[in-house]
Amino acid sequence: MDLLILIIIFTAVGGVLSVMAASIFLLLPDKQRNAVLPHGVSFAIGALLAVAFWGLIPHAFEQVKPEQFQSLSGTILTGILCFFVLEKLLIWRHCHYGECEAHGDDEHQNYEHKHQGHDHGAKSAAAMIILGDSIHNFVDGILITAAFLTDVQLGIVTSLAVAAHEIPQEVGDFAILLASGYSKGKALFYNVLASLTTVVGGVLAYFSLDDLHDSLPYFLALAASSFIYIAVADLIPSLHKKTDMKDSLEQVVLIAAGVLLICSLHGFAHDL
């Protein structure tokens, strides 16, 4: 079979298969799903931070010379600041008429807007999740194609490993999108759409991998900065709303579970 066709098929598998596996979460009854959602957000924090610090950033630094370390670190810092500005713009777009809690409205207006689904922090977090996933999946597509250009069997194994380590993160993403007010169909649609950037990255890399090779570490750094920002700026503050010992302990355990699972899957993929 033509190598390009194989790349298209397996980059689609690497991106979409994880979303389809994670979408089983959507089949839960509403009551059970609502009970699981807060736990999913805690799990997502651990998964996002592990993907950034255990996967993306180390891979980025492995691919540059020591004299480029500062510029790569600067890319991560710049990415975090840019995502802050982007989130500000997303919030401004939704409430530039001055009728939202982000602009300090009175309690009655705050109550109405919250119950009309205008939780701007959650909405912007959802948008950032989609954007961050798109960048991450795009880079995954490049990595899968690089493996295929080395060896077809290595490419197939790499695509399956990508799908495997994406599943827990996608479950967390579904939790965040649903908690942000997205319907099940809309959450699935946007996750599938973001996953298809794996195919875009793979095809683009097939035709211009030599040109993209020097930029790849910076794509990885930018994806890492998006996940760090989402976890630290948007998701962790929401956990502080629950302060009793039992909830706090559950949050710590689930964050640790997200970290451990991602790290374990990265180790498994590395050993393949």
Beta strands, then each sheet from edge to edge (+ up, - down):
end
